[in-house]
Amino acid sequence: MATSAKDRFIEIGRIGRPRGLDGVVRFMPNDIFTADLFNHVTLLYMRNKRSDLVPARIEQVYTESKRNQQMFFVKFDMIANRSDADEAMNRVLFVEKEYAKGLAEVTDDSVSLLGYTVFTDDEEFGQVLDVLQNPAHPILEVKHGNETLLIPMVDEFVESIDPEKGIVFCKNLDLFTEL
C-alpha cells in the first residue's frame, strides 16, 4: 500500500521575502527545523498553486546573523528570478520525514493536518491546504468550493480531529460563508 503525503512529509518552514534579483529567498524555519538539516538534505518540497507537492532542489544556502538571530537565505533551482521569488513567498516547505528524524524532535503537536477533510454538520465542507502558525493559535487554510477560507483552530470552530480517518470536525463555519 502506498504511503500518503501526510505520512511521508513534514513541514519545516516557509519561504519568506526575496533577496536580490536572482531568485534567492529567505527561509523562515518552524520549530522542527534545525540548521543541520541543510547539511543532509538538498531536496525539499513546495506546494504549488494547485496544492501539489513539487520538488525544489537547493542550489545554495547561506546564513546571516542579525540581533542574535540566524537567518537563512536559499537559492532553489525552480526559482530563477525576482518575480518567481515573489510568487513563491509564503509557500510551505516540506522534507521527507526520514530526513527529519533525529535532527529535531517530532511531536504529536506537529502532526500535519495537510490533506485532512473538513466536515461540518455531518457534511463534507472542504480540504485542509495548510496550517498557518500564528502567535495566538494555528489557522486552517481550507479549500471550500472555489474559494479558500481561513478558519481559526479554536474551540468555537474546531470540535475535534480524527487523525486515523484524516478528518477535522468543525462547527459554526456558516460564519465564514455568509455574505
Buried (B, 14 or more C-beta within 10 A) or exposed (E): EEEEBBEBBBBBBBBBEBBEEEBBBBBBBBBBBBEEBBEEBEEBBBBEEEBEBEEBEBBEBEEEEEEEEEBBBBBBEBBEEBEBBEEBEEBBBBBBBEBBEEBBEBEEEBBBBBBBBBBBEEEEBBBBBBBBBEEEEBBBBBBBEEEEBEBBBEEEBBEEBEEEEBBBBBBEBEEBEEE
